Amino acid sequence: MLPSVLPRLPAPLRARLRAVAHRVLGSHADAEDVVQEAWLRLSRQDAAAIHNLDGWLTTVVGRISLDVLRSRKSRPESPYDEVVVAVGSAPEEDVALADSVGLALLVVLESLGPGERVAFVLHDLFAVPFDEIGHILGKTPGAAKMLASRARRKVREASRPSTAGPEQRKVVQAFLTAARDGDFEGLLRVLDPEVQLTVDTPGGVVVVLGATSVAAGARFGAASGGRTVLVGGLPGVVAWREDGSPLSVVAFTVVGGLVAAIAAVADPARLASMELPEPPETVGAAG
């Protein structure tokens, strides 16, 4: 049970802390865990001695999130059987997804190092000063500013080619075809050696690093009615189950003719909050 001090935190502050953790980690479940841990740490402090509760909690959330990111990098998880991507015959279309910007940004953020990601998210998305970010990262404000600047440049570079059009879609199509056919060598040909796959599941974020691991572990089955779409400008795929319920949304970052990052949402709760296109008529037709 959480200490009694936690429920008395202002609702806007709780919401902001969850937003910070979610943007850094890309997972609602992990964000909730981080915020609860921060609240527990607060319960062990003399709250009256904390002059800026918002700043103190943001720092703690940032540090815990940084530890989670570093743990993912050093001990990547591997099982992600729940993610199924299918190749549909419908033409690609611009689909307005309520959560598309978040997913598209997540794909790009996965290409950043933990320090870069924390510095970029905290400063550019939440206007946290560099002196506080440096304190979180154990670096000087100048070093934190350099990390954010480097991350910003990577975000711009990664985003630019992903929206270029046919060339990127061709790479994604080759990946999907190889995945569907179980063509291991074909997957390796289109994956960047340092590709990172991130899957948002009900149990949290699953991370798979490296082309060999992504190619070897993928189980991309014949999901019904998969449709190629644009997810916040990135080439992607939406797939449905036989009963017409959404199965997954996947977005790809393509750099230099290779898939550099993949972000997938397979959490039913998050999928339910997204404004997805209607499934093809063939889905669920047998029922």
KEDOVO-593752 format. One record per residue (C-alpha): z, y, x; residue in three letters. Coordinates in steps of 0.25 Angstrom, whole numbers. Layout:
N
{pz:Z | py:Y | px:X | r:ALA}
...
This chain:
287
{pz:0 | py:0 | px:0 | r:MET}
{pz:-3 | py:14 | px:5 | r:LEU}
{pz:8 | py:23 | px:8 | r:PRO}
{pz:12 | py:33 | px:-3 | r:SER}
{pz:7 | py:45 | px:5 | r:VAL}
{pz:-7 | py:40 | px:4 | r:LEU}
{pz:-9 | py:43 | px:-11 | r:PRO}
{pz:-5 | py:57 | px:-9 | r:ARG}
{pz:-16 | py:61 | px:0 | r:LEU}
{pz:-26 | py:70 | px:-8 | r:PRO}
{pz:-38 | py:63 | px:-14 | r:ALA}
{pz:-48 | py:72 | px:-7 | r:PRO}
{pz:-42 | py:69 | px:6 | r:LEU}
{pz:-42 | py:54 | px:3 | r:ARG}
{pz:-57 | py:55 | px:-1 | r:ALA}
{pz:-60 | py:63 | px:12 | r:ARG}
{pz:-54 | py:53 | px:21 | r:LEU}
{pz:-62 | py:42 | px:14 | r:ARG}
{pz:-74 | py:49 | px:15 | r:ALA}
{pz:-72 | py:52 | px:30 | r:VAL}
{pz:-69 | py:37 | px:32 | r:ALA}
{pz:-81 | py:32 | px:24 | r:HIS}
{pz:-91 | py:41 | px:31 | r:ARG}
{pz:-86 | py:37 | px:45 | r:VAL}
{pz:-85 | py:22 | px:41 | r:LEU}
{pz:-96 | py:20 | px:30 | r:GLY}
{pz:-87 | py:11 | px:22 | r:SER}
{pz:-78 | py:15 | px:9 | r:HIS}
{pz:-69 | py:3 | px:12 | r:ALA}
{pz:-67 | py:6 | px:26 | r:ASP}
{pz:-65 | py:21 | px:23 | r:ALA}
{pz:-54 | py:17 | px:13 | r:GLU}
{pz:-47 | py:9 | px:24 | r:ASP}
{pz:-48 | py:20 | px:34 | r:VAL}
{pz:-42 | py:30 | px:24 | r:VAL}
{pz:-31 | py:21 | px:20 | r:GLN}
{pz:-27 | py:18 | px:35 | r:GLU}
{pz:-27 | py:34 | px:37 | r:ALA}
{pz:-18 | py:35 | px:25 | r:TRP}
{pz:-9 | py:24 | px:30 | r:LEU}
{pz:-8 | py:32 | px:44 | r:ARG}
{pz:-4 | py:44 | px:36 | r:LEU}
{pz:7 | py:37 | px:30 | r:SER}
{pz:13 | py:35 | px:44 | r:ARG}
{pz:12 | py:50 | px:47 | r:GLN}
{pz:21 | py:61 | px:44 | r:ASP}
{pz:11 | py:68 | px:34 | r:ALA}
{pz:19 | py:81 | px:34 | r:ALA}
{pz:16 | py:82 | px:49 | r:ALA}
{pz:1 | py:81 | px:46 | r:ILE}
{pz:-4 | py:95 | px:44 | r:HIS}
{pz:-19 | py:92 | px:41 | r:ASN}
{pz:-18 | py:79 | px:33 | r:LEU}
{pz:-33 | py:79 | px:31 | r:ASP}
{pz:-36 | py:80 | px:45 | r:GLY}
{pz:-26 | py:70 | px:49 | r:TRP}
{pz:-31 | py:59 | px:40 | r:LEU}
{pz:-46 | py:62 | px:43 | r:THR}
{pz:-42 | py:60 | px:58 | r:THR}
{pz:-36 | py:47 | px:55 | r:VAL}
{pz:-47 | py:42 | px:46 | r:VAL}
{pz:-57 | py:46 | px:57 | r:GLY}
{pz:-49 | py:38 | px:67 | r:ARG}
{pz:-48 | py:26 | px:58 | r:ILE}
{pz:-63 | py:26 | px:55 | r:SER}
{pz:-66 | py:28 | px:70 | r:LEU}
{pz:-58 | py:15 | px:72 | r:ASP}
{pz:-65 | py:8 | px:61 | r:VAL}
{pz:-79 | py:12 | px:67 | r:LEU}
{pz:-75 | py:7 | px:81 | r:ARG}
{pz:-70 | py:-6 | px:75 | r:SER}
{pz:-84 | py:-8 | px:68 | r:ARG}
{pz:-91 | py:-6 | px:81 | r:LYS}
{pz:-82 | py:-15 | px:89 | r:SER}
{pz:-81 | py:-26 | px:79 | r:ARG}
{pz:-93 | py:-26 | px:69 | r:PRO}
{pz:-92 | py:-34 | px:57 | r:GLU}
{pz:-103 | py:-44 | px:54 | r:SER}
{pz:-103 | py:-50 | px:40 | r:PRO}
{pz:-112 | py:-42 | px:30 | r:TYR}
{pz:-118 | py:-53 | px:21 | r:ASP}
{pz:-116 | py:-44 | px:9 | r:GLU}
{pz:-127 | py:-35 | px:13 | r:VAL}
{pz:-141 | py:-39 | px:8 | r:VAL}
{pz:-153 | py:-31 | px:9 | r:VAL}
{pz:-166 | py:-34 | px:2 | r:ALA}
{pz:-180 | py:-28 | px:4 | r:VAL}
{pz:-186 | py:-24 | px:-9 | r:GLY}
{pz:-200 | py:-21 | px:-13 | r:SER}
{pz:-197 | py:-8 | px:-20 | r:ALA}
{pz:-203 | py:4 | px:-12 | r:PRO}
{pz:-193 | py:13 | px:-5 | r:GLU}
{pz:-188 | py:24 | px:-12 | r:GLU}
{pz:-178 | py:35 | px:-11 | r:ASP}
{pz:-165 | py:31 | px:-18 | r:VAL}
{pz:-154 | py:40 | px:-21 | r:ALA}
{pz:-142 | py:33 | px:-16 | r:LEU}
{pz:-129 | py:40 | px:-19 | r:ALA}
{pz:-123 | py:34 | px:-6 | r:ASP}
{pz:-136 | py:35 | px:2 | r:SER}
{pz:-132 | py:46 | px:11 | r:VAL}
{pz:-119 | py:39 | px:15 | r:GLY}
{pz:-126 | py:26 | px:18 | r:LEU}
{pz:-137 | py:33 | px:26 | r:ALA}
{pz:-127 | py:40 | px:34 | r:LEU}
{pz:-119 | py:28 | px:36 | r:LEU}
{pz:-131 | py:21 | px:42 | r:VAL}
{pz:-132 | py:32 | px:52 | r:VAL}
{pz:-117 | py:33 | px:55 | r:LEU}
{pz:-118 | py:18 | px:59 | r:GLU}
{pz:-126 | py:22 | px:71 | r:SER}
{pz:-115 | py:31 | px:77 | r:LEU}
{pz:-103 | py:27 | px:85 | r:GLY}
{pz:-89 | py:28 | px:79 | r:PRO}
{pz:-86 | py:41 | px:86 | r:GLY}
{pz:-99 | py:47 | px:82 | r:GLU}
{pz:-98 | py:43 | px:68 | r:ARG}
{pz:-83 | py:48 | px:66 | r:VAL}
{pz:-87 | py:61 | px:73 | r:ALA}
{pz:-100 | py:63 | px:64 | r:PHE}
{pz:-93 | py:59 | px:51 | r:VAL}
{pz:-81 | py:67 | px:53 | r:LEU}
{pz:-87 | py:80 | px:58 | r:HIS}
{pz:-101 | py:80 | px:50 | r:ASP}
{pz:-96 | py:74 | px:37 | r:LEU}
{pz:-82 | py:79 | px:36 | r:PHE}
{pz:-81 | py:91 | px:45 | r:ALA}
{pz:-70 | py:86 | px:54 | r:VAL}
{pz:-68 | py:95 | px:66 | r:PRO}
{pz:-72 | py:89 | px:80 | r:PHE}
{pz:-58 | py:90 | px:85 | r:ASP}
{pz:-52 | py:81 | px:74 | r:GLU}
{pz:-64 | py:71 | px:76 | r:ILE}
{pz:-61 | py:71 | px:91 | r:GLY}
{pz:-47 | py:68 | px:88 | r:HIS}
{pz:-51 | py:56 | px:80 | r:ILE}
{pz:-61 | py:51 | px:90 | r:LEU}
{pz:-52 | py:54 | px:102 | r:GLY}
{pz:-62 | py:64 | px:108 | r:LYS}
{pz:-63 | py:78 | px:110 | r:THR}
{pz:-69 | py:87 | px:99 | r:PRO}
{pz:-81 | py:89 | px:108 | r:GLY}
{pz:-83 | py:74 | px:110 | r:ALA}
{pz:-82 | py:72 | px:95 | r:ALA}
{pz:-92 | py:83 | px:92 | r:LYS}
{pz:-102 | py:76 | px:102 | r:MET}
{pz:-100 | py:63 | px:94 | r:LEU}
{pz:-103 | py:70 | px:81 | r:ALA}
{pz:-115 | py:77 | px:87 | r:SER}
{pz:-120 | py:64 | px:92 | r:ARG}
{pz:-118 | py:57 | px:79 | r:ALA}
{pz:-125 | py:68 | px:72 | r:ARG}
{pz:-137 | py:66 | px:81 | r:ARG}
{pz:-137 | py:51 | px:78 | r:LYS}
{pz:-136 | py:53 | px:63 | r:VAL}
{pz:-148 | py:63 | px:64 | r:ARG}
{pz:-156 | py:53 | px:73 | r:GLU}
{pz:-153 | py:41 | px:64 | r:ALA}
{pz:-156 | py:48 | px:51 | r:SER}
{pz:-169 | py:54 | px:55 | r:ARG}
{pz:-177 | py:41 | px:57 | r:PRO}
{pz:-171 | py:34 | px:46 | r:SER}
{pz:-178 | py:43 | px:36 | r:THR}
{pz:-191 | py:43 | px:43 | r:ALA}
{pz:-198 | py:33 | px:33 | r:GLY}
{pz:-207 | py:21 | px:34 | r:PRO}
{pz:-204 | py:17 | px:49 | r:GLU}
{pz:-189 | py:16 | px:46 | r:GLN}
{pz:-192 | py:9 | px:32 | r:ARG}
{pz:-201 | py:-1 | px:40 | r:LYS}
{pz:-190 | py:-4 | px:50 | r:VAL}
{pz:-180 | py:-7 | px:38 | r:VAL}
{pz:-190 | py:-15 | px:31 | r:GLN}
{pz:-192 | py:-24 | px:43 | r:ALA}
{pz:-177 | py:-25 | px:44 | r:PHE}
{pz:-175 | py:-29 | px:29 | r:LEU}
{pz:-187 | py:-39 | px:30 | r:THR}
{pz:-181 | py:-46 | px:43 | r:ALA}
{pz:-167 | py:-46 | px:36 | r:ALA}
{pz:-173 | py:-52 | px:23 | r:ARG}
{pz:-180 | py:-63 | px:31 | r:ASP}
{pz:-169 | py:-66 | px:41 | r:GLY}
{pz:-178 | py:-62 | px:53 | r:ASP}
{pz:-168 | py:-59 | px:64 | r:PHE}
{pz:-178 | py:-55 | px:74 | r:GLU}
{pz:-184 | py:-46 | px:64 | r:GLY}
{pz:-171 | py:-39 | px:62 | r:LEU}
{pz:-168 | py:-37 | px:77 | r:LEU}
{pz:-182 | py:-30 | px:78 | r:ARG}
{pz:-178 | py:-19 | px:68 | r:VAL}
{pz:-163 | py:-18 | px:71 | r:LEU}
{pz:-158 | py:-8 | px:82 | r:ASP}
{pz:-150 | py:-16 | px:92 | r:PRO}
{pz:-138 | py:-8 | px:88 | r:GLU}
{pz:-140 | py:-8 | px:73 | r:VAL}
{pz:-127 | py:-6 | px:65 | r:GLN}
{pz:-126 | py:-12 | px:51 | r:LEU}
{pz:-115 | py:-7 | px:42 | r:THR}
{pz:-112 | py:-13 | px:29 | r:VAL}
{pz:-103 | py:-7 | px:18 | r:ASP}
{pz:-96 | py:-19 | px:11 | r:THR}
{pz:-85 | py:-20 | px:1 | r:PRO}
{pz:-76 | py:-24 | px:13 | r:GLY}
{pz:-80 | py:-12 | px:22 | r:GLY}
{pz:-91 | py:-9 | px:32 | r:VAL}
{pz:-97 | py:-21 | px:40 | r:VAL}
{pz:-104 | py:-17 | px:53 | r:VAL}
{pz:-114 | py:-25 | px:61 | r:VAL}
{pz:-119 | py:-20 | px:74 | r:LEU}
{pz:-131 | py:-24 | px:82 | r:GLY}
{pz:-145 | py:-29 | px:78 | r:ALA}
{pz:-142 | py:-44 | px:81 | r:THR}
{pz:-129 | py:-43 | px:72 | r:SER}
{pz:-136 | py:-36 | px:61 | r:VAL}
{pz:-148 | py:-45 | px:61 | r:ALA}
{pz:-140 | py:-58 | px:63 | r:ALA}
{pz:-130 | py:-55 | px:52 | r:GLY}
{pz:-139 | py:-49 | px:41 | r:ALA}
{pz:-141 | py:-57 | px:29 | r:ARG}
{pz:-151 | py:-49 | px:21 | r:PHE}
{pz:-154 | py:-57 | px:9 | r:GLY}
{pz:-164 | py:-56 | px:-2 | r:ALA}
{pz:-156 | py:-46 | px:-11 | r:ALA}
{pz:-163 | py:-43 | px:-24 | r:SER}
{pz:-171 | py:-30 | px:-26 | r:GLY}
{pz:-168 | py:-23 | px:-12 | r:GLY}
{pz:-175 | py:-10 | px:-12 | r:ARG}
{pz:-178 | py:-1 | px:0 | r:THR}
{pz:-173 | py:13 | px:-1 | r:VAL}
{pz:-169 | py:25 | px:6 | r:LEU}
{pz:-154 | py:27 | px:8 | r:VAL}
{pz:-151 | py:41 | px:11 | r:GLY}
{pz:-164 | py:42 | px:19 | r:GLY}
{pz:-162 | py:29 | px:26 | r:LEU}
{pz:-170 | py:16 | px:23 | r:PRO}
{pz:-162 | py:7 | px:15 | r:GLY}
{pz:-161 | py:-4 | px:5 | r:VAL}
{pz:-154 | py:-6 | px:-8 | r:VAL}
{pz:-152 | py:-21 | px:-13 | r:ALA}
{pz:-146 | py:-27 | px:-26 | r:TRP}
{pz:-140 | py:-40 | px:-30 | r:ARG}
{pz:-147 | py:-49 | px:-41 | r:GLU}
{pz:-138 | py:-42 | px:-52 | r:ASP}
{pz:-143 | py:-28 | px:-48 | r:GLY}
{pz:-131 | py:-24 | px:-41 | r:SER}
{pz:-133 | py:-17 | px:-28 | r:PRO}
{pz:-131 | py:-25 | px:-16 | r:LEU}
{pz:-133 | py:-16 | px:-4 | r:SER}
{pz:-138 | py:-3 | px:1 | r:VAL}
{pz:-143 | py:-3 | px:16 | r:VAL}
{pz:-148 | py:9 | px:24 | r:ALA}
{pz:-155 | py:8 | px:38 | r:PHE}
{pz:-156 | py:18 | px:49 | r:THR}
{pz:-168 | py:15 | px:57 | r:VAL}
{pz:-170 | py:22 | px:71 | r:VAL}
{pz:-181 | py:19 | px:81 | r:GLY}
{pz:-187 | py:9 | px:72 | r:GLY}
{pz:-174 | py:0 | px:72 | r:LEU}
{pz:-163 | py:-1 | px:61 | r:VAL}
{pz:-152 | py:6 | px:68 | r:ALA}
{pz:-141 | py:5 | px:57 | r:ALA}
{pz:-139 | py:-1 | px:43 | r:ILE}
{pz:-129 | py:3 | px:33 | r:ALA}
{pz:-127 | py:-6 | px:20 | r:ALA}
{pz:-119 | py:-4 | px:8 | r:VAL}
{pz:-115 | py:-17 | px:2 | r:ALA}
{pz:-102 | py:-13 | px:-5 | r:ASP}
{pz:-103 | py:-14 | px:-20 | r:PRO}
{pz:-94 | py:-3 | px:-22 | r:ALA}
{pz:-101 | py:7 | px:-14 | r:ARG}
{pz:-115 | py:2 | px:-19 | r:LEU}
{pz:-110 | py:5 | px:-33 | r:ALA}
{pz:-107 | py:19 | px:-29 | r:SER}
{pz:-122 | py:21 | px:-24 | r:MET}
{pz:-133 | py:26 | px:-33 | r:GLU}
{pz:-143 | py:14 | px:-30 | r:LEU}
{pz:-157 | py:12 | px:-36 | r:PRO}
{pz:-158 | py:2 | px:-47 | r:GLU}
{pz:-161 | py:-12 | px:-42 | r:PRO}
{pz:-175 | py:-18 | px:-44 | r:PRO}
{pz:-178 | py:-24 | px:-58 | r:GLU}
{pz:-179 | py:-38 | px:-51 | r:THR}
{pz:-164 | py:-37 | px:-47 | r:VAL}
{pz:-156 | py:-45 | px:-58 | r:GLY}
{pz:-169 | py:-48 | px:-66 | r:ALA}
{pz:-166 | py:-63 | px:-66 | r:ALA}
{pz:-153 | py:-60 | px:-73 | r:GLY}
